[in-house]
């Protein structure tokens, strides 16, 4: 037996908006992304227009080379933050896919370079 619950508005953390006049359906994960920002204490982070620093090149040479940085990064929830954003890339934010896939290469051994955004112009 099926029950019609009416028009859908939320599904798996995705807000669904129907505009019948324009014949469009819009999906947004604003609440989900704000939750991620709160969870990782990034609510006050400065927004940037680009998801990754243009021209940035990350390599194995960026991984921690001393015990101090390795200990610092062990306390940083890098893996959890990147993994949380992967869901958003799949559903509503394909624009950040390249940045997340690049940073995902360092889930096992990230460094401050991967965690702290340092634009070249700053």
C-alpha positions as CSV (number, residue, x, y, z in Angstrom):
1,X,0.0,0.0,0.0
2,X,1.4,3.4,-1.0
3,X,0.5,6.7,0.7
4,X,0.9,10.1,-1.0
5,X,2.6,12.4,1.5
6,X,2.5,15.4,-0.9
7,X,5.3,17.3,-2.5
8,X,8.8,16.5,-1.3
9,X,10.8,19.2,0.4
10,X,13.7,17.4,2.1
11,X,15.5,14.1,1.3
12,X,18.7,12.9,2.9
13,X,19.7,16.4,4.0
14,X,18.9,17.9,0.6
15,X,16.4,20.7,0.4
16,X,14.3,20.3,-2.8
17,X,12.5,23.4,-4.2
18,X,10.0,23.2,-7.0
19,X,9.1,26.2,-9.2
20,X,6.2,25.0,-11.3
21,X,6.0,28.3,-13.3
22,X,9.6,28.1,-14.4
23,X,9.4,24.3,-14.6
24,X,12.5,23.8,-12.4
25,X,13.6,21.8,-9.5
26,X,16.5,23.1,-7.3
27,X,18.6,21.2,-4.8
28,X,20.6,22.7,-2.0
29,X,22.6,21.5,0.9
30,X,23.1,24.8,2.7
31,X,22.1,23.4,6.1
32,X,24.4,20.4,5.6
33,X,27.4,22.6,4.7
34,X,26.7,25.0,7.6
35,X,26.7,22.0,9.9
36,X,30.1,20.9,8.5
37,X,31.4,24.4,9.1
38,X,30.2,24.4,12.7
39,X,31.5,20.9,13.3
40,X,35.0,21.9,12.3
41,X,34.9,25.4,13.8
42,X,35.1,27.0,10.4
43,X,31.9,29.1,10.7
44,X,34.0,32.3,10.9
45,X,36.3,31.3,8.0
46,X,36.7,33.9,5.3
47,X,34.9,32.8,2.1
48,X,36.9,32.5,-1.1
49,X,35.6,32.6,-4.7
50,X,37.7,29.6,-5.7
51,X,37.5,26.2,-4.0
52,X,41.3,25.7,-4.2
53,X,44.2,28.1,-4.6
54,X,44.8,28.6,-8.4
55,X,48.0,27.1,-9.5
56,X,48.5,25.2,-6.2
57,X,50.4,22.0,-6.5
58,X,50.4,19.5,-3.7
59,X,52.8,16.5,-3.6
60,X,54.2,13.9,-1.3
61,X,56.9,16.5,-0.4
62,X,54.2,18.4,1.5
63,X,53.6,15.7,4.0
64,X,54.9,16.1,7.5
65,X,58.7,15.7,7.8
66,X,59.1,16.1,11.6
67,X,57.4,14.8,14.7
68,X,56.1,18.2,15.7
69,X,54.0,18.7,12.6
70,X,52.9,15.1,12.5
71,X,51.7,15.5,16.1
72,X,49.9,18.7,15.2
73,X,48.1,17.1,12.2
74,X,47.2,14.1,14.3
75,X,44.9,16.4,16.3
76,X,43.4,18.0,13.1
77,X,40.1,16.3,11.8
78,X,41.4,16.5,8.3
79,X,40.0,13.1,7.1
80,X,36.6,13.8,8.6
81,X,36.4,17.2,7.0
82,X,37.4,16.1,3.6
83,X,35.1,13.1,3.8
84,X,32.2,15.2,4.9
85,X,32.6,17.4,1.8
86,X,32.7,14.4,-0.5
87,X,29.0,13.9,-0.1
88,X,28.3,17.5,-1.0
89,X,30.4,17.1,-4.2
90,X,28.3,14.2,-5.3
91,X,24.9,15.7,-4.7
92,X,24.9,19.5,-5.1
93,X,28.5,20.9,-5.3
94,X,30.3,19.5,-8.3
95,X,32.3,22.8,-8.4
96,X,34.4,21.6,-5.5
97,X,35.1,18.1,-6.8
98,X,38.6,18.9,-8.1
99,X,39.6,20.5,-4.8
100,X,38.2,17.6,-2.7
101,X,39.7,14.9,-4.9
102,X,43.1,16.7,-4.8
103,X,43.0,16.9,-1.0
104,X,41.8,13.4,-0.7
105,X,45.1,12.1,-1.9
106,X,46.6,13.1,1.4
107,X,44.0,11.5,3.8
108,X,46.6,9.2,5.2
109,X,49.3,11.8,5.9
110,X,48.1,15.4,5.5
111,X,50.2,18.4,6.5
112,X,49.4,22.0,7.4
113,X,49.7,23.0,3.7
114,X,46.6,20.8,3.1
115,X,44.6,22.1,6.0
116,X,45.3,25.8,6.1
117,X,44.4,27.9,3.1
118,X,47.2,30.2,2.1
119,X,46.4,32.1,-1.0
120,X,49.4,33.2,-3.0
121,X,48.2,36.9,-2.9
122,X,47.8,37.0,0.9
